[in-house]
Amino acid sequence: MRRNLFGWIAGGMALVALGGFVGWLYERPTTVRVGVARDSADHRLIAQIAQVIAREREKVRFKVVAFDRTSSAAAALDADD
């Protein structure tokens, strides 16, 4: 009887842990990498947008990657699919 009760308790705890893990995966924010030219208007705009989204705790996060030229930013993001 005691083994059966232990099995039910362990199984219930495992289900609760699994539910918590699935909830954590579901609620995790999505990260979007954005490549922009360093010290450009686009860089300032994307950085401001990223700050607002982070402050509002949205489900999307921007990771700003700054490059010297726009063409090198596009090439680097294409190469890192």
N, C-alpha and C positions, 0 to 999 in steps of 0.2 A: 504494500500500500504506500509506503513511504517513497519507494523508488518511482512509482507512478506519479505521485504528487511532485516530486523533484523534476521529473520529465516535463510535466505540464508547466511548471514555473519557468524552467529553462527555455522551453519552446515559446512561451509568451514573451519572455525577455528578448529572445532572438527576433521575434516578429516586431516588437517595438523598436529595436535597434535597426532593423531593416527598413521600417517605415521612416525613421529619422534620417537614415542615409539617403533614401529616395527623395525625401523632401528637401534635403540639403542640395542634392544634384539638381532638382527642379528649380530651386530658388536662386541658384548661383548665377551671377551676371555674365553676359556674353561680352567678350573683349573684341573690339574692332581696332585693328592697326591701321593708322592713317599716316602716310608718308607725305611730307610737305617740305618745301624749300625753307631752309633756315633763315630767320629774320625777314620773312615776307608777310604780307597781309594775310595770306592763307594760314600761315603758322599761328599768328596771333588769334585769328578767328577760331580755328580748331582748338587751340589751347583754352580759349574762353568757353567754348561749347563743352569741352571735356570737364572743365571745372564745375559748370552749372549742372551737368548730368551727374557728376560724382556727389555734389552737394544735395541734389534731390533724391539720391539713392535709387536711380532708375535701374532697369534690368540690363542696360547696355553700358559698357565702359569704353572710352576711347583711349588708345595708347598712341600718343603722338611720337612719330619717329622723324627727326629732323635730318635733312641732308643738305649738302652744299648747293645742289642743283635739282630742279624738278625731274629732269630726265634720269638722274641717278636714283632718285626716290622711287620712281616707277619701275626701274630695272630691278632694284633690290626687293621690292614687294612682289614682283612677278617671280623672282628666283626663289623666294621663301614661301611658296604655296604650302 
